[in-house]
């Protein structure tokens, strides 16, 4: 390993715990490292005990939400917030820490759905007594309507499971003009039936997505619905000033007897936006006054690790679940210079993942990636098929560029969310050693996905990641590498714009497999096959470290929402101590 990196890591982190002495030598052994990592010590634990009902929970945020409209909400943290507080879906995840959080439970539906026709048909029945914030009943037709509006060109950005799996969905562009999907039927107000174009035994997992939340047609106002989704959950929007402040208050029409997941402890939630992330970190560490009843929206900055890890009083309030998401450098494979696999492989070899890991807070908060899918989809450990050193191989990268006719290197641009600037600089420095000059363009987090989703105007490289929506390769590789679902606007997942016929044919073959173990092995094999074609470079898997206020109770990172705080159960130890 590069000695410089180990020394730099020691400066920031090693003095705080014993990992600094051994972490550089043992980096590839993630299981062993996790066992000795104090950041992981509280994995699966609940911070602060059981909350008391009442009070105001404050969320300190550096950004606005990407989307709260359920048809457009497909960012892990936003999905957590939206589906735990504002709207319900057919099925959801159990409110529990650790591996229990991966269990499906009925939400609007009475059960996890009934398959028929070889899992091409799925039927769900809705619970009685579920109402919107005005007291009107949630109906099956409202869920059908939101599924249909998710196809609308003016509502980009949402999950596209409906587009991928519903029969007859090709070319559908939403319910405008009275056009509807025949593959979604509502025999009565409490029954909804989905007809799929192929067997899909995992369909209940797809219905966790906000796409399968209800939206009453009379309340839909197109893109403006993002500002005021109509509540079917325990809270409703009292006020929302974009990029400044969101206030949620109780929805008194929500009936907890119909909801086994959401506990709705606070009386009010206030999200304060546009704050500087370093100030949020410092406020959460100090936990003074009203901040004792606050939680951060975004993960702890790597630079703040040295303020947290040496102090037991703070680490007791630290949660840091794995995001189970892979950060990647995605290259535009549809145009020069990255239409040449040799150039893309040069980036693979030039990238110093170790430097990016250090810029991300070191091995306490991250693991380097050697594959696209996270370790959970490989039985606990990623394979290392390419055997590229963690600090790169500059000589190999230069040789590949020379072979591609670029002996003097090349210039390109990289778009990153402003919170990833430190990681981008580490990428920039490592690629420059191979002659690849990178100009960094930063974008506000709330506009990041819209920016990189504009396929005609985006830069040649983007730094982003992907998380499996549930534990299956079918929710990772097809969404990141299937070229048939690339959109001109609102493109998601496949930011390398990778279109490879052999890959897509194999995806269809795996999707048709009825033996889930056989399919899992096939997805694992495909991961290595795509890696050899180098459309993107896997970089690291992060934890999601959050320091909670001293008055917070019921706090844990939910493993199915990328380690984000589970808003279904968080609350306050002493509501009387909270301040608006």
Wavefront OBJ file of the C-alpha trace (Angstrom):
o trace
v 0.000 0.000 0.000
v 1.027 3.583 -0.607
v 2.799 4.703 2.540
v 1.705 8.315 2.073
v -1.938 7.280 2.408
v -1.367 5.292 5.529
v 0.476 8.215 7.089
v -2.229 10.697 6.127
v -4.877 8.422 7.532
v -2.998 8.177 10.790
v -2.993 11.964 11.079
v -6.785 12.146 10.850
v -8.004 8.938 12.411
v -5.357 6.648 13.819
v -4.815 8.675 16.955
v -8.445 8.134 17.823
v -8.507 4.348 17.814
v -6.317 1.295 17.335
v -7.446 0.753 13.770
v -4.873 3.292 12.595
v -2.073 0.901 13.479
v -3.382 -2.034 11.498
v -6.088 -0.773 9.151
v -3.768 -0.083 6.193
v -2.293 -3.567 6.227
v -5.641 -5.309 6.662
v -7.824 -3.170 4.413
v -9.035 -5.958 2.137
v -10.326 -8.037 5.040
v -13.574 -6.149 5.547
v -15.066 -8.643 7.975
v -12.033 -8.453 10.269
v -11.885 -4.685 9.989
v -15.585 -4.339 10.853
v -15.076 -6.434 13.964
v -12.463 -3.960 15.253
v -13.984 -0.755 13.949
v -15.467 1.305 16.818
v -17.718 3.088 14.326
v -19.416 -0.246 13.640
v -19.726 -1.124 17.325
v -23.308 0.155 17.522
v -24.446 -1.378 14.246
v -27.949 -2.718 14.783
v -28.382 -0.814 18.061
v -31.062 1.744 18.990
v -29.808 5.045 20.396
v -31.577 6.685 23.323
v -34.128 4.031 24.256
v -37.864 4.342 23.568
v -39.108 7.861 22.739
v -41.878 9.660 24.559
v -44.752 11.077 22.559
v -44.737 14.799 21.780
v -42.329 17.637 21.154
v -40.588 18.945 18.049
v -37.933 16.988 16.178
v -35.609 19.269 14.233
v -33.674 18.109 11.170
v -30.589 20.142 10.218
v -29.931 19.935 6.491
v -27.478 21.347 3.987
v -29.944 20.816 1.134
v -33.533 20.602 -0.024
v -35.157 17.320 -0.992
v -34.605 16.125 -4.533
v -38.289 15.183 -4.783
v -41.174 14.521 -2.391
v -43.694 13.719 -5.131
v -43.999 9.918 -4.783
v -43.927 9.482 -8.563
v -40.474 11.143 -8.631
v -38.962 10.131 -5.298
v -36.098 7.679 -5.922
v -33.256 8.864 -3.691
v -32.704 6.691 -0.620
v -32.941 9.383 2.078
v -35.885 11.093 0.397
v -37.714 7.764 0.065
v -37.163 7.110 3.769
v -38.550 10.535 4.710
v -41.481 10.436 2.286
v -42.679 6.880 2.892
v -42.174 6.909 6.660
v -43.868 10.249 7.299
v -46.050 11.521 4.426
v -47.399 8.644 2.367
v -47.825 4.923 2.598
v -47.106 2.241 0.006
v -48.617 -1.171 -0.680
v -45.754 -2.878 1.161
v -42.911 -1.440 3.231
v -39.915 -2.446 5.324
v -40.146 -3.402 8.967
v -39.184 -0.620 11.363
v -36.219 -2.324 13.012
v -32.436 -1.981 13.145
v -29.978 -4.373 11.581
v -30.960 -7.219 9.292
v -34.557 -7.174 10.558
v -35.001 -3.931 8.642
v -34.835 -5.909 5.403
v -38.071 -7.752 6.150
v -41.172 -6.829 4.150
v -44.423 -6.075 5.989
v -47.842 -5.040 4.634
v -48.550 -1.309 4.655
v -51.615 -0.201 2.697
v -52.136 -3.816 1.674
v -53.472 -6.556 3.920
v -50.601 -8.878 2.990
v -47.571 -9.095 0.697
v -49.642 -9.783 -2.377
v -50.947 -12.931 -4.058
v -49.205 -14.186 -7.213
v -50.874 -16.156 -9.992
v -50.201 -16.988 -13.631
v -46.601 -18.025 -12.791
v -45.999 -14.716 -10.918
v -47.080 -12.671 -13.951
v -50.177 -11.490 -12.081
v -50.131 -9.938 -8.599
v -53.208 -9.042 -6.555
v -53.291 -6.796 -3.484
v -56.211 -5.970 -1.198
v -56.211 -2.705 0.738
v -56.852 -2.357 4.456
v -60.046 -0.731 5.656
v -59.908 2.582 7.473
v -56.922 4.148 5.684
v -57.615 7.813 4.976
v -56.008 10.948 3.564
v -55.475 14.086 5.597
v -58.987 15.336 4.685
v -60.607 12.099 5.885
v -61.418 10.745 2.419
v -60.577 7.051 1.922
v -57.461 5.824 0.111
v -58.604 3.731 -2.854
v -57.027 1.269 -5.239
v -57.735 3.713 -8.060
v -55.460 6.282 -6.354
v -52.558 3.835 -6.385
v -53.211 2.994 -10.045
v -53.247 6.705 -10.833
v -49.851 7.346 -9.229
v -48.340 4.359 -11.045
v -49.650 5.834 -14.302
v -48.457 9.372 -13.607
v -44.942 8.014 -12.964
v -44.760 7.555 -16.764
v -45.414 11.259 -17.425
v -42.545 13.017 -19.240
v -43.015 16.107 -17.047
v -42.486 14.055 -13.870
v -38.992 12.575 -14.379
v -36.684 11.008 -11.851
v -38.786 8.312 -10.210
v -38.390 4.555 -9.915
v -39.090 2.776 -13.178
v -40.124 -0.685 -11.969
v -43.558 -0.085 -13.484
v -42.045 0.724 -16.865
v -39.793 -2.319 -16.736
v -42.335 -4.909 -15.660
v -45.931 -3.904 -16.439
v -47.408 -5.500 -19.552
v -48.220 -3.107 -22.369
v -46.266 -0.224 -20.839
v -44.034 0.379 -23.854
v -44.598 3.876 -25.171
v -47.054 4.828 -22.416
v -46.696 8.494 -21.385
v -49.041 8.888 -18.447
v -52.744 9.488 -17.810
v -52.993 12.823 -19.631
v -55.878 12.782 -22.056
v -57.600 9.949 -20.232
v -55.104 7.286 -21.272
v -54.712 4.425 -18.817
v -52.750 1.197 -18.400
v -54.823 -1.910 -19.013
v -52.220 -3.915 -17.072
v -53.264 -2.256 -13.788
v -56.831 -3.178 -12.878
v -58.986 -2.081 -9.937
v -62.004 -4.417 -9.706
v -63.191 -2.460 -6.670
v -61.995 0.318 -4.364
v -59.897 -2.035 -2.257
v -58.423 -4.383 -4.882
v -55.591 -3.696 -7.316
v -54.227 -6.204 -9.841
v -50.973 -5.893 -11.751
v -50.357 -7.811 -14.996
v -46.634 -8.181 -15.706
v -44.952 -8.872 -19.031
v -42.859 -11.649 -17.484
v -42.701 -13.622 -14.227
v -41.425 -11.513 -11.340
v -41.375 -13.324 -8.008
v -39.800 -10.265 -6.318
v -42.634 -7.898 -7.242
v -43.663 -7.224 -3.595
v -40.262 -5.587 -3.074
v -40.996 -3.231 -5.970
v -44.209 -2.106 -4.268
v -42.137 -0.592 -1.450
v -41.215 2.166 -3.919
v -43.075 5.505 -3.647
v -44.448 4.800 -7.134
v -46.918 2.514 -5.339
v -48.187 5.205 -2.970
v -51.636 6.720 -3.552
v -52.252 10.081 -5.210
v -55.869 11.239 -5.598
v -56.478 12.527 -9.121
v -58.279 15.632 -7.846
v -55.170 16.710 -5.910
v -52.654 16.214 -8.707
v -51.246 19.451 -10.108
v -48.336 18.090 -12.124
v -44.794 19.181 -11.195
v -46.163 21.413 -8.406
v -47.301 18.310 -6.511
v -43.657 18.045 -5.440
v -44.268 21.005 -3.115
v -47.347 19.595 -1.381
v -47.985 15.851 -1.633
v -51.329 14.933 -0.101
v -50.780 12.904 3.041
v -51.831 9.329 3.711
v -49.196 8.984 6.451
v -48.943 10.172 10.066
v -47.847 13.719 9.165
v -48.930 16.368 6.683
v -47.161 19.425 5.321
v -47.942 22.593 7.262
v -45.541 24.792 5.277
v -42.741 24.311 2.754
v -40.384 27.084 1.642
v -38.080 25.433 -0.872
v -34.410 25.419 0.141
v -35.314 27.002 3.478
v -37.755 25.175 5.737
v -40.285 22.337 5.806
v -42.721 21.933 8.686
v -44.716 18.743 9.231
v -47.574 18.475 11.726
v -49.716 15.538 12.727
v -52.265 14.170 10.288
v -55.161 13.560 12.648
v -56.878 11.344 10.053
v -54.056 8.790 10.200
v -55.194 5.737 12.148
v -52.355 3.912 13.930
v -54.550 0.814 14.126
v -54.016 0.388 10.381
v -50.242 0.966 10.605
v -47.857 -1.410 12.365
v -44.746 0.437 11.189
v -44.943 4.160 11.947
v -44.920 5.248 15.594
v -45.276 9.031 15.004
v -43.712 10.078 18.299
v -43.049 13.821 17.712
v -45.908 16.294 17.411
v -43.989 18.234 14.781
v -40.964 17.897 12.516
v -39.053 20.945 11.302
v -36.463 20.586 8.537
v -34.084 23.550 8.371
v -32.326 23.671 5.003
v -29.412 25.513 3.426
v -27.112 25.181 6.432
v -23.387 24.631 6.008
v -22.435 21.019 6.595
v -19.441 21.828 8.802
v -21.709 23.925 11.024
v -24.243 21.106 11.211
v -21.486 18.705 12.313
v -20.277 21.109 14.994
v -23.810 21.760 16.249
v -24.587 18.046 16.487
v -21.324 17.308 18.282
v -21.973 20.111 20.817
v -25.711 19.253 21.156
v -26.583 22.491 22.933
v -30.064 23.938 23.518
v -32.560 23.093 20.774
v -29.882 21.090 18.955
v -30.160 18.425 21.656
v -33.510 17.587 20.029
v -32.093 17.624 16.499
v -30.747 15.132 13.987
v -28.601 15.763 10.890
v -29.941 15.052 7.406
v -26.629 14.381 5.691
v -23.762 12.181 6.807
v -20.934 13.459 8.977
v -18.171 15.096 6.923
v -14.912 13.101 6.784
v -13.104 16.155 8.180
v -15.240 15.961 11.328
v -14.216 12.397 12.178
v -11.324 13.562 14.339
v -13.762 15.588 16.467
v -16.041 12.613 17.020
v -14.044 9.407 17.335
v -11.851 10.350 20.334
v -14.856 11.369 22.467
v -16.873 8.519 23.986
v -19.671 10.929 24.899
v -20.148 11.680 21.210
v -19.584 8.198 19.800
v -22.376 6.947 22.048
v -24.654 9.141 19.935
v -23.123 8.018 16.623
v -24.896 5.648 14.243
v -23.019 4.514 11.140
v -24.723 1.756 9.200
v -23.358 0.695 5.840
v -25.130 2.376 2.956
v -24.954 -0.901 1.046
v -24.407 1.316 -1.998
v -21.459 1.423 -4.383
v -19.913 4.775 -5.294
v -18.761 4.815 -8.914
v -17.041 6.996 -11.489
v -19.362 6.661 -14.472
v -18.025 7.496 -17.946
v -20.131 8.507 -20.965
v -19.619 5.445 -23.152
v -21.596 6.950 -26.030
v -19.029 9.545 -27.099
v -15.285 10.080 -27.311
v -13.023 9.558 -25.531
v -14.929 7.055 -23.380
v -16.464 5.164 -26.285
v -13.078 3.390 -26.352
v -12.888 0.602 -23.770
v -9.118 1.059 -23.543
v -9.580 4.623 -22.308
v -12.170 3.474 -19.786
v -9.871 0.724 -18.549
v -7.114 3.312 -18.222
v -9.335 5.167 -15.743
v -9.904 1.893 -13.872
v -6.161 1.398 -13.470
v -5.278 5.041 -12.804
v -7.810 5.581 -10.023
v -6.338 5.544 -6.522
v -9.285 4.180 -4.547
v -7.214 4.369 -1.403
v -6.863 8.146 -1.795
v -10.610 8.515 -2.317
v -11.238 6.342 0.731
v -8.958 8.595 2.801
v -10.781 11.680 1.511
v -13.996 10.005 2.663
v -12.854 9.605 6.254
v -10.691 6.498 6.009
v -11.499 2.841 6.706
v -13.618 3.739 9.739
v -16.332 5.031 7.417
v -15.666 3.229 4.120
v -14.613 0.063 2.334
v -12.918 0.067 -1.090
v -14.971 -1.588 -3.838
v -13.630 -4.270 -6.150
v -16.999 -5.010 -7.795
v -20.154 -3.151 -8.725
v -22.685 -4.876 -6.488
v -22.137 -4.455 -2.732
v -20.835 -7.295 -0.594
v -24.331 -8.243 0.603
v -25.131 -9.485 -2.909
v -22.000 -11.673 -2.913
v -22.691 -13.463 0.333
v -20.685 -10.992 2.436
v -17.528 -10.265 0.431
v -16.973 -8.662 -2.959
v -14.792 -10.608 -5.435
v -11.681 -8.978 -6.882
v -11.731 -10.150 -10.485
v -9.449 -7.458 -11.933
v -6.805 -7.531 -9.174
v -6.076 -3.814 -9.602
v -4.040 -2.478 -6.648
v -6.112 -0.338 -4.321
v -3.801 2.620 -5.042
v -3.912 2.023 -8.799
v -1.402 1.039 -11.469
v -0.219 4.156 -13.312
v 2.096 2.281 -15.679
v -0.758 0.071 -16.855
v -3.037 3.099 -17.256
v -0.469 4.937 -19.391
v 0.059 1.838 -21.534
v -3.691 1.593 -22.177
v -3.880 5.263 -23.161
v -0.943 4.811 -25.550
v -2.660 1.780 -27.076
v -5.788 3.929 -27.553
v -3.753 6.528 -29.449
v -3.556 8.981 -26.550
v 0.067 8.834 -25.396
v -0.152 12.427 -24.144
v -3.280 11.741 -22.114
v -6.594 13.592 -22.340
v -8.770 16.243 -20.721
v -12.270 15.687 -19.391
v -14.831 16.996 -16.890
v -16.316 15.356 -13.799
v -19.640 16.377 -12.227
v -20.105 15.739 -8.507
v -22.501 16.764 -5.785
v -20.949 19.580 -3.732
v -20.692 17.219 -0.761
v -18.388 14.954 -2.776
v -15.870 17.639 -3.717
v -13.127 16.147 -1.522
v -13.581 12.759 -3.165
v -13.553 14.423 -6.584
v -10.248 16.124 -5.811
v -8.733 12.785 -4.833
v -9.954 11.350 -8.155
v -8.587 14.354 -10.003
v -5.142 14.013 -8.427
v -4.863 10.279 -9.012
v -5.953 10.411 -12.666
v -3.550 13.281 -13.383
v -0.625 10.937 -12.707
v -1.655 8.960 -15.786
v -2.066 12.073 -17.917
v -5.850 12.390 -17.505
v -6.617 16.014 -16.694
v -9.949 16.363 -14.884
v -11.922 19.577 -14.379
v -14.410 19.300 -11.495
v -17.919 20.746 -11.721
v -19.867 20.780 -8.439
v -23.664 20.894 -8.241
v -25.977 21.551 -5.302
v -27.230 18.193 -3.964
v -30.890 19.027 -4.588
v -30.159 19.630 -8.307
v -27.499 16.962 -8.770
v -29.624 14.131 -10.156
v -31.486 16.423 -12.550
v -28.137 17.711 -13.813
v -26.519 14.353 -14.462
v -29.846 12.961 -15.697
v -29.783 15.399 -18.630
v -28.004 13.046 -21.025
v -27.454 15.614 -23.786
v -25.841 18.296 -21.656
v -23.988 16.418 -18.931
v -20.226 16.037 -18.600
v -18.284 12.979 -19.738
v -17.766 11.726 -16.168
v -19.997 11.760 -13.084
v -19.402 10.547 -9.543
v -22.486 8.899 -8.141
v -23.628 5.603 -6.675
v -26.296 2.957 -6.735
v -28.021 1.039 -3.964
v -29.987 -2.175 -4.471
v -33.605 -1.510 -3.601
v -33.740 -4.980 -2.064
v -31.293 -7.912 -1.759
v -31.181 -9.034 -5.392
v -28.843 -8.402 -8.301
v -31.947 -7.654 -10.364
v -32.212 -4.284 -8.581
v -28.618 -3.327 -9.274
v -27.062 -4.386 -12.587
v -30.104 -3.847 -14.860
v -30.735 -0.392 -13.408
v -27.124 0.686 -13.847
v -26.268 -1.015 -17.152
v -29.431 -1.749 -19.189
v -29.370 0.702 -22.097
v -33.029 0.181 -23.008
v -34.237 2.454 -20.222
v -31.958 5.455 -20.755
v -33.942 8.706 -20.810
v -32.986 12.033 -22.357
v -34.179 13.858 -19.220
v -34.449 12.445 -15.724
v -32.123 9.554 -16.513
v -31.338 7.405 -13.467
v -28.820 4.686 -12.707
v -27.222 4.167 -16.108
v -25.146 7.343 -16.130
v -22.469 5.641 -18.240
v -25.170 5.412 -20.967
v -23.939 1.861 -21.484
v -25.687 0.043 -24.345
v -24.306 -3.441 -24.866
v -26.480 -5.953 -26.696
v -24.832 -9.056 -25.237
v -25.209 -7.671 -21.720
v -28.882 -6.855 -22.206
v -29.645 -10.297 -23.688
v -28.013 -11.949 -20.701
v -29.997 -9.738 -18.331
v -33.223 -11.004 -19.896
v -32.048 -14.596 -19.559
v -31.252 -14.150 -15.870
v -34.530 -12.339 -15.210
v -36.395 -15.348 -16.645
v -34.736 -17.798 -14.238
v -37.142 -19.249 -11.693
v -34.388 -20.629 -9.437
v -33.382 -17.657 -7.268
v -30.039 -19.214 -6.316
v -29.175 -19.805 -9.953
v -30.145 -16.202 -10.720
v -28.021 -14.881 -7.844
v -24.967 -16.729 -9.158
v -25.653 -15.453 -12.665
v -25.854 -11.829 -11.482
v -22.564 -12.298 -9.640
v -20.931 -13.631 -12.802
v -22.368 -10.781 -14.847
v -20.889 -8.239 -12.429
v -17.394 -9.375 -13.410
v -18.304 -9.549 -17.095
v -19.462 -5.924 -17.125
v -16.475 -4.841 -15.038
v -14.195 -6.089 -17.833
v -15.996 -3.740 -20.246
v -15.332 -0.855 -17.849
v -18.351 1.445 -18.288
v -17.841 2.631 -14.721
v -15.220 2.287 -12.005
v -16.387 1.028 -8.595
v -14.746 3.113 -5.891
v -16.059 2.489 -2.388
v -18.971 1.568 -0.153
v -19.621 4.152 2.531
v -21.141 4.056 5.942
v -23.700 6.744 6.758
v -22.429 8.316 10.010
v -24.929 10.477 11.867
v -24.355 12.121 15.266
v -27.718 12.497 17.013
v -28.697 15.054 19.634
v -28.544 14.094 23.317
v -32.358 14.252 23.612
v -32.966 11.872 20.694
v -34.445 8.422 21.293
v -35.379 5.537 19.019
v -32.555 6.368 16.628
v -30.978 3.824 14.288
v -29.839 3.689 10.693
v -32.181 1.655 8.524
v -30.299 -0.872 6.402
v -32.899 -0.756 3.614
v -32.705 3.034 3.313
v -28.960 3.354 2.849
v -28.234 3.718 6.572
v -30.392 6.843 6.889
v -32.197 7.441 10.189
v -35.508 5.580 10.296
v -38.073 8.364 10.614
v -40.794 5.828 11.406
v -39.599 5.397 14.978
v -37.336 8.308 15.977
v -38.460 10.724 18.663
v -37.416 12.475 21.868
v -36.425 11.317 25.337
v -38.036 14.375 26.936
v -40.410 16.252 24.615
v -40.591 19.158 27.053
v -36.929 19.962 26.328
v -37.497 20.426 22.610
v -37.895 23.892 21.143
v -39.390 24.936 17.817
l 1 2 3 4 5 6 7 8 9 10 11 12 13 14 15 16 17 18 19 20 21 22 23 24 25 26 27 28 29 30 31 32 33 34 35 36 37 38 39 40 41 42 43 44 45 46 47 48 49 50 51 52 53 54 55 56 57 58 59 60 61 62 63 64 65 66 67 68 69 70 71 72 73 74 75 76 77 78 79 80 81 82 83 84 85 86 87 88 89 90 91 92 93 94 95 96 97 98 99 100 101 102 103 104 105 106 107 108 109 110 111 112 113 114 115 116 117 118 119 120 121 122 123 124 125 126 127 128 129 130 131 132 133 134 135 136 137 138 139 140 141 142 143 144 145 146 147 148 149 150 151 152 153 154 155 156 157 158 159 160 161 162 163 164 165 166 167 168 169 170 171 172 173 174 175 176 177 178 179 180 181 182 183 184 185 186 187 188 189 190 191 192 193 194 195 196 197 198 199 200 201 202 203 204 205 206 207 208 209 210 211 212 213 214 215 216 217 218 219 220 221 222 223 224 225 226 227 228 229 230 231 232 233 234 235 236 237 238 239 240 241 242 243 244 245 246 247 248 249 250 251 252 253 254 255 256 257 258 259 260 261 262 263 264 265 266 267 268 269 270 271 272 273 274 275 276 277 278 279 280 281 282 283 284 285 286 287 288 289 290 291 292 293 294 295 296 297 298 299 300 301 302 303 304 305 306 307 308 309 310 311 312 313 314 315 316 317 318 319 320 321 322 323 324 325 326 327 328 329 330 331 332 333 334 335 336 337 338 339 340 341 342 343 344 345 346 347 348 349 350 351 352 353 354 355 356 357 358 359 360 361 362 363 364 365 366 367 368 369 370 371 372 373 374 375 376 377 378 379 380 381 382 383 384 385 386 387 388 389 390 391 392 393 394 395 396 397 398 399 400 401 402 403 404 405 406 407 408 409 410 411 412 413 414 415 416 417 418 419 420 421 422 423 424 425 426 427 428 429 430 431 432 433 434 435 436 437 438 439 440 441 442 443 444 445 446 447 448 449 450 451 452 453 454 455 456 457 458 459 460 461 462 463 464 465 466 467 468 469 470 471 472 473 474 475 476 477 478 479 480 481 482 483 484 485 486 487 488 489 490 491 492 493 494 495 496 497 498 499 500 501 502 503 504 505 506 507 508 509 510 511 512 513 514 515 516 517 518 519 520 521 522 523 524 525 526 527 528 529 530 531 532 533 534 535 536 537 538 539 540 541 542 543 544 545 546 547 548 549 550 551 552 553 554 555 556 557 558 559 560 561 562 563 564 565 566 567 568 569 570 571 572 573 574 575 576 577 578 579 580
